[in-house]
Amino acid sequence: MAQICICDDEEGILKYLKKLLRGHQVTTFSRGVELLAHLESPAGDRVDLLLQDLRMPDMDGIQILQRVKEKRPELPVIIMTAFATVDDAVRAIKLGAYDYLTKPCPNEKLLGMVENVLHLRRLAAENRRLREELAGGAPEPIVFASPRFREVYDLTLKVASSDANILVLGESGTGKELIASSLHHNSPRRDHPFVSLNCAALTDTLLESQLFGHLRGAFTGAVANQKGMLEESDGGTLFLDEIGDVSPAVQAKLLRVIQERDFIPVGSTRPKKVDVRFVAATNKDLQREVAEGRFREDLYYRLNVITINLPPLRDRPEDIEPLARHFLRRFAARTAKDIHTIAPDALDALQSYVWPGNVRELENVMERAVILTAGSAITADVIPLRGVQAAAPPLPVPARQQVMFALEEMERQHIEAVLKGNNFNKSRTAEILGISRRTLDRRIADFGLMGE
């Protein structure tokens, strides 16, 4: 279903065309100024096609067409008029109109033209997507409305042009990889690779092989030479997620790469030069890790030239609604469903939730909601957050300790509920919560949740 706007001063024509195009979402306007105001609003960005009368009482149709093309040059426009002249047709098409119809328009001709326009539009969108995939993909948009995250985004853009190594800190699911990608795509290295590696997902042996590459025969199963991610990201950016989980042995080798700008593949004795910008991320307190001897101090300072701290979603509630709508559009398009709104009760449920899994959990919740929704709006019954609220009852402790305890207790209860709901399947639970399996294991141990 496409979003079509029709602008005509005849009420009968508007009703007739809206009925004829009932398979699409149709919005009608009887004045040019009303149409232009709609196209300049956020809703105007979602319009797929405009049917425009050439003779309007308040504005000339050609003038409207010119304004539309200034605002939305890619928007296809079909001109309609009862006063057909060759000059009008040529002028409108030169200004960017897709085609020209004379009223009264035959149903078959109008419907055929509309479907052709929408088909070409779908093909163009698919071609853009394929080109982005072949080029390594466009960066994921960063969606926010809060002043708190505006500070983070402004700092990201400010430091992107430098070549300094960046340390991104924040809880799981706050968008650390998204910030790393934005740093890369706004830097002079944007035309070179952006490579991401989750350090917590690999054993030391596999991590070393993935980072540095190996020669054939270096270890059992090494049947061919393999480039490591350092070599693959040469000239670009290497994002090391969960850097706090890297072993001391691998830390020492990473330090050499940063200091000497070279590395030695596993099984080799010859160093290879490499030019890489490092962006590292963790949800751990690295200063504590350094103090307790689990993370090298010299590596910490090499990686922590500039720090970007990402606030948890509960500390920026203004971002919940725009993020939810962003994920709705993404998953509705992916599933080819005509879902375009979030009902007030569903929005209330989203905004009253504490979000222990942060933005990643919100993304998972919206994907599930889109899959389960049969109508055109997300409703509260497909939002699995009932009974888990952001507020906690008063506790007989000082206010600051009370808030901290409430959030921790909320997280414990939520993790326990999801574990039980999935028969203590840890992999599925971690997926729903939007955290890694290793992080889930840590939280289970912290909270004393014994479920197997």
RANOR-V188059 format. One record per run of one state. SS is the DSSP state (H for helix, E for strand, - for the rest). FROM is the first residue (numbers start at 1). TO is the last residue. If there is no record, write none. Layout:
ss=SS from=FROM to=TO
ss=SS from=FROM to=TO
This chain:
ss=- from=1 to=2
ss=E from=3 to=7
ss=- from=8 to=10
ss=H from=11 to=20
ss=- from=21 to=24
ss=E from=25 to=29
ss=- from=30 to=31
ss=H from=32 to=39
ss=- from=40 to=41
ss=H from=42 to=46
ss=- from=47 to=48
ss=E from=49 to=53
ss=- from=54 to=54
ss=E from=55 to=55
ss=- from=56 to=59
ss=E from=60 to=60
ss=H from=61 to=71
ss=- from=72 to=75
ss=E from=76 to=81
ss=- from=82 to=85
ss=H from=86 to=94
ss=- from=95 to=98
ss=E from=99 to=102
ss=- from=103 to=106
ss=H from=107 to=134
ss=- from=135 to=146
ss=H from=147 to=160
ss=- from=161 to=165
ss=E from=166 to=169
ss=- from=170 to=175
ss=H from=176 to=185
ss=- from=186 to=193
ss=E from=194 to=198
ss=H from=199 to=201
ss=- from=202 to=203
ss=H from=204 to=212
ss=- from=213 to=213
ss=E from=214 to=214
ss=- from=215 to=225
ss=E from=226 to=226
ss=- from=227 to=228
ss=H from=229 to=232
ss=- from=233 to=236
ss=E from=237 to=241
ss=- from=242 to=242
ss=H from=243 to=245
ss=- from=246 to=247
ss=H from=248 to=260
ss=- from=261 to=261
ss=E from=262 to=264
ss=- from=265 to=265
ss=E from=266 to=266
ss=- from=267 to=270
ss=E from=271 to=273
ss=- from=274 to=276
ss=E from=277 to=282
ss=- from=283 to=285
ss=H from=286 to=291
ss=- from=292 to=296
ss=H from=297 to=303
ss=- from=304 to=305
ss=E from=306 to=309
ss=- from=310 to=312
ss=H from=313 to=315
ss=- from=316 to=317
ss=H from=318 to=334
ss=- from=335 to=340
ss=E from=341 to=342
ss=- from=343 to=343
ss=H from=344 to=351
ss=- from=352 to=357
ss=H from=358 to=372
ss=- from=373 to=376
ss=E from=377 to=378
ss=- from=379 to=379
ss=H from=380 to=382
ss=- from=383 to=398
ss=H from=399 to=421
ss=- from=422 to=425
ss=H from=426 to=433
ss=- from=434 to=436
ss=H from=437 to=447
ss=- from=448 to=452
